[in-house]
Amino acid sequence: MANLIPWQQRLSGGTEDIQDEVIRWYQQTRHGKAYAPDMIWGTLQTEAYASEILRRVVEFLGVPDDVAAGVAKRMERQQVLYDGEHRYEVILGEQALYTNVGGPEVMRGQMERLLRDIELPSLTLGILPTAAEVSVVPMPGFNLYEGGRAHYELVSSGVDITNPEELALHERAFSALFRAAVYGDAASDLISKALAFWSKG
């Protein structure tokens, strides 16, 4: 079963309320998984990067502008990385390191943040190299939460999938992506390469 709610409906009061909802999802999920092929996973975003993302959401959808409040909530949700009670497996596509969100200064800060957070005991951060061979077809990013839910963020709506058979396929897909990604020093090397790119004159 899939539950689909248009963004303009969900964000009719601005971005802060939905960030509160996401905080609850993360707090309730002791072991979460996420695949983000072309942007930085929200819980690893710097304040500057998150501000640019939510600004684009507000402008694109024409919803109330409460970007500062929404960003503050997004920063609050990141406490799950440091409370010692949660664990996350996150795969970023190498493209996520190069998708221009806010320009070189913002991207440099974001790469530095990734290089710092890759050492967190709560986080297994993998980078899926652009040329990696993966045993599943290309797919959009998704999050897997405990309690039986996969979540997608699409152009016009957010989609929650709760059917057990569909969730099993998502777990298989995540496992395939996880096997194809690189970790530790190899992941840090790719992030450092991206940092050097954004640091050019």
C-alpha positions as CSV (number, residue, x, y, z in Angstrom):
1,M,0.0,0.0,0.0
2,A,1.2,3.5,-0.8
3,N,0.1,6.8,0.8
4,L,0.5,9.9,-1.3
5,I,0.0,13.4,0.0
6,P,0.7,16.5,-2.3
7,W,3.5,18.7,-1.0
8,Q,1.4,21.9,-1.3
9,Q,-1.1,20.3,1.1
10,R,1.5,19.0,3.5
11,L,3.4,22.4,3.5
12,S,0.3,24.6,3.5
13,G,1.4,26.0,6.8
14,G,5.1,26.2,5.9
15,T,8.1,23.9,6.4
16,E,8.4,23.8,10.2
17,D,5.5,21.5,10.8
18,I,6.7,18.8,8.5
19,Q,10.1,19.0,10.0
20,D,8.5,18.2,13.4
21,E,6.9,15.2,11.8
22,V,10.3,14.0,10.4
23,I,11.9,14.5,13.8
24,R,9.4,12.1,15.2
25,W,10.1,9.5,12.5
26,Y,13.8,9.7,13.2
27,Q,13.4,9.5,17.0
28,Q,11.2,6.4,16.6
29,T,13.6,4.7,14.3
30,R,16.6,3.2,16.2
31,H,18.1,1.8,13.0
32,G,17.4,3.7,9.8
33,K,18.6,3.4,6.2
34,A,18.7,6.0,3.5
35,Y,19.8,6.2,-0.1
36,A,20.3,9.7,-1.6
37,P,21.6,9.6,-5.2
38,D,22.0,13.3,-6.0
39,M,21.8,15.4,-2.9
40,I,23.0,15.3,0.7
41,W,20.8,13.3,3.1
42,G,18.9,15.8,5.2
43,T,20.3,14.7,8.5
44,L,23.8,15.3,7.4
45,Q,23.1,18.8,5.8
46,T,24.8,21.9,7.1
47,E,22.7,24.8,8.1
48,A,23.7,26.7,4.9
49,Y,22.9,23.7,2.6
50,A,19.6,23.1,4.3
51,S,18.7,26.7,4.0
52,E,19.2,26.7,0.3
53,I,17.2,23.4,-0.1
54,L,14.2,24.7,1.9
55,R,14.4,28.1,0.1
56,R,14.0,26.3,-3.2
57,V,11.1,24.3,-1.8
58,V,9.3,27.4,-0.7
59,E,9.9,29.2,-4.0
60,F,9.0,26.2,-6.2
61,L,5.8,25.2,-4.4
62,G,4.7,28.7,-3.4
63,V,4.2,27.8,0.2
64,P,4.5,30.1,3.3
65,D,8.1,31.2,3.8
66,D,9.3,30.0,7.2
67,V,12.7,28.8,6.0
68,A,14.5,29.8,9.2
69,A,12.1,27.9,11.4
70,G,12.2,24.9,9.1
71,V,16.0,24.9,9.0
72,A,16.2,25.1,12.8
73,K,14.0,22.0,13.1
74,R,16.1,20.2,10.5
75,M,19.2,21.0,12.7
76,E,17.3,19.7,15.7
77,R,16.6,16.4,14.1
78,Q,20.3,15.8,13.6
79,Q,20.7,15.2,17.4
80,V,19.8,11.6,16.6
81,L,23.4,11.2,15.3
82,Y,24.9,12.1,18.6
83,D,22.5,10.7,21.3
84,G,24.1,7.2,21.3
85,E,20.7,5.6,20.8
86,H,20.3,5.6,17.0
87,R,22.2,4.0,14.1
88,Y,22.0,4.9,10.4
89,E,23.2,3.3,7.2
90,V,23.4,6.0,4.6
91,I,24.4,5.8,0.9
92,L,25.1,8.9,-1.0
93,G,25.6,8.8,-4.8
94,E,28.8,10.4,-5.8
95,Q,26.7,12.9,-7.8
96,A,25.4,14.2,-4.4
97,L,28.9,15.6,-3.8
98,Y,28.7,17.6,-7.0
99,T,25.1,18.7,-7.2
100,N,25.5,22.5,-6.8
101,V,23.4,23.6,-3.8
102,G,24.2,27.2,-2.9
103,G,27.6,27.6,-4.7
104,P,31.2,26.7,-3.8
105,E,31.2,28.1,-0.3
106,V,28.2,26.2,0.8
107,M,29.4,23.0,-0.9
108,R,32.9,23.3,0.7
109,G,31.3,23.5,4.1
110,Q,29.1,20.5,3.3
111,M,32.1,18.4,2.2
112,E,33.9,19.3,5.4
113,R,30.9,18.3,7.4
114,L,30.8,14.9,5.7
115,L,34.5,14.3,6.3
116,R,33.9,15.0,10.0
117,D,30.7,13.0,10.4
118,I,32.0,10.0,8.6
119,E,33.7,9.0,11.8
120,L,30.6,9.1,13.9
121,P,29.9,5.7,15.6
122,S,26.2,6.1,14.9
123,L,26.8,6.4,11.1
124,T,27.8,4.0,8.3
125,L,28.3,6.4,5.4
126,G,28.9,4.9,2.0
127,I,29.5,6.7,-1.3
128,L,28.2,5.0,-4.5
129,P,30.8,5.8,-7.2
130,T,29.5,7.1,-10.4
131,A,30.8,4.2,-12.4
132,A,29.9,1.5,-9.8
133,E,28.1,-1.5,-11.1
134,V,24.9,-2.1,-9.1
135,S,22.7,-5.2,-9.5
136,V,19.4,-3.1,-9.5
137,V,18.1,-0.6,-12.0
138,P,18.7,3.1,-11.2
139,M,16.1,4.5,-8.8
140,P,15.2,7.7,-6.8
141,G,16.3,8.1,-3.3
142,F,14.4,6.7,-0.4
143,N,14.4,6.3,3.4
144,L,13.6,3.1,5.3
145,Y,12.1,3.6,8.8
146,E,11.4,1.0,11.5
147,G,7.8,0.1,11.8
148,G,7.4,-0.8,8.2
149,R,7.7,2.2,6.0
150,A,9.7,3.4,3.0
151,H,9.5,7.1,2.2
152,Y,10.1,8.9,-1.1
153,E,10.2,12.6,-1.8
154,L,8.9,13.3,-5.3
155,V,8.4,16.5,-7.2
156,S,4.7,17.0,-6.3
157,S,4.3,14.7,-3.3
158,G,5.7,12.6,-0.6
159,V,5.0,8.9,-0.8
160,D,4.9,6.3,2.0
161,I,5.0,2.6,1.2
162,T,3.9,0.2,3.8
163,N,3.1,-3.0,2.0
164,P,5.3,-5.8,3.4
165,E,6.2,-7.3,0.0
166,E,7.1,-3.9,-1.4
167,L,9.2,-3.2,1.7
168,A,11.0,-6.4,1.3
169,L,12.0,-5.3,-2.3
170,H,13.2,-2.0,-0.9
171,E,15.4,-3.9,1.6
172,R,16.8,-6.0,-1.3
173,A,17.5,-2.8,-3.3
174,F,19.2,-1.1,-0.4
175,S,21.4,-4.2,0.2
176,A,22.4,-4.1,-3.5
177,L,23.3,-0.4,-3.3
178,F,25.1,-1.0,0.0
179,R,27.3,-3.7,-1.5
180,A,28.2,-1.5,-4.4
181,A,29.2,1.6,-2.3
182,V,32.6,2.3,-0.8
183,Y,33.3,3.1,2.9
184,G,36.0,4.3,5.2
185,D,39.1,5.7,3.5
186,A,37.7,5.1,0.0
187,A,34.6,7.1,0.8
188,S,36.7,9.9,2.4
189,D,38.9,10.0,-0.6
190,L,35.8,10.7,-2.9
191,I,34.6,13.4,-0.5
192,S,38.0,14.9,-0.4
193,K,38.1,15.0,-4.2
194,A,34.8,16.8,-4.2
195,L,36.1,19.2,-1.6
196,A,39.1,20.0,-3.8
197,F,36.7,20.6,-6.7
198,W,34.7,23.1,-4.8
199,S,37.8,24.8,-3.5
200,K,39.2,25.6,-6.9
201,G,40.1,29.3,-7.3
